[in-house]
Amino acid sequence: MAFADDPSAGTLNMGLNSIWVMIAAILVILMQGGFILLESGSTRMKNAGHIAGKTIFTVGLCTLVYWAVGYAIAFGSDNAESSISKFIGWGSYLFSPAVAAADGESLPSTIFFVFQLAFAAVSLSIAWGGFAERAKLSAYLVFTILFTALIYPVISHWIWSPSGWLFAEGAQDYAGSTVVHLTGALAAFAATVLLKPRIGRFNKDGSANEILGHNQVFGALSVLILWVGWFGFNAGSALGVGDGFFGYVAFNTQLGAAGGAVSALLISWLVNGKADIPTTLNGALAGLVAITASCAFVDPWAAVLIGLIAGVLVFFSAKFFEKIKVDDPIYALSVHGAAGVWGTLANGIFATEELATKLNVGRGGIIDTGSWHQMWVQLESVLVCGAYVLVVSFILLGIMKVVMGLRVTEEQEIIGLDLSEHGTFGYPEQMKKAQQSL
């Protein structure tokens, strides 16, 4: 009806933008299905139902918190003082949007909200990697509120809000290698340090025991779901149809993911003598994480190289964390942390002046311009955002540990969180057979 009443170019453009970004938001929300399969497949059967259920619960709670306060902190524009708005948004608490786009808007605020909420939920799900198989359900509840209100939206404001101070510096993070992935990974790091390793993960002599996930097919399917969802993640960040630039972003995204998958398989084959399936899956995800910051700023050859390096990086990063006795069940620190840092810094090397000018964000990187300026901006954003997330996460989780405790009892962990936290099994028939055989 709106098109019939006002078939102007602006109205048609707004309608097309709305359709594409809404589809992209749905793709990103559906990535939660990938996280359910990834985390449950990478862990043991006795915790599978818990992992699936807490993911749905925390996405629901994240939605309410982001609606109430998170969106206002990230994108609120009611600050009177620019000195304040550089660091935190204000306004739009209990967000009550207009029912339709206003004249001159390229996108309704309702759709922009849903799209940004989907990103917040992804970052939160990444953080859960550090909680897996040993955290209380109450810890998930409380940290969902704190992360969505005090951690994620602050980083989002700094880099993505037009008033944010890192945005003004020209920090290039197109779809969130730092904002979403590194933020979630560093929260996971704080959690896994404070929770300590799972029972049996490390021996007294410091050697490690591998705790295998119960379903590699779940793992592969999760990567495929996440891979498809990533087109909404990256290409949707164009926030419109425009001249079709979102297609170029999707093109680079596919190249980066492909590079990560191939190099991870090859490096594991070369080092271990066998091509490791979980490493290959992590390589694809690492390639996706790394290209997320740079998909709109680099040439295709650079996208391939960024993915190839990410696949190798994730392999050695996982070995490093195991060596220092950090128990990371789903490799969140390597896939989202190490690859997130690399992807953000890669812009400082490979970004082109042409694309930076097109997007009006920052400058070209070292190879294209010979200047180190953009690299220093990228490094600054990684260090400052990383420090904020780490410090605040350790403080909040540390207080939670003292006040309410983070970890289930040894008996509950051995029984499994399905039974101890929910009173039922995710695989009731299989667990019944196991009990009967005892």
Secondary structure, 3 states (H helix, E strand, C coil): CHHHHCCCHHHHHHHHHHHHHHHHHHHHHHHHHHHHHHHHHCCCHHHHHHHHHHHHHHHHHHHHHHHHHHHHHHHCCCCCCHHHHCCCCCCCCCCCCCCCCCCCCCCCHHHHHHHHHHHHHHHHHHHHHHCCCCECHHHHHHHHHHHHHHHHHHHHHHHHCCCCHHHHHCCCCCCCHHHHHHHHHHHHHHHHHHHCCCCCCECCCCCECCCCCCCHHHHHHHHHHHHHHHHHHHHHHHCCCCCCHHHHHHHHHHHHHHHHHHHHHHHHHHHHCCCCHHHHHHHHHHHHHHHHHHCCCCCHHHHHHHHHHHHHHHHHHHHHHHHCCCCCCCCHHHHHHHHHHHHHHHHHHHCCHHHHHHHCCCCCCHHHHCCCHHHHHHHHHHHHHHHHHHHHHHHHHHHHHHHCCCECCHHHHHHCHHHHHHCCCCCHHHHHHHHHHC
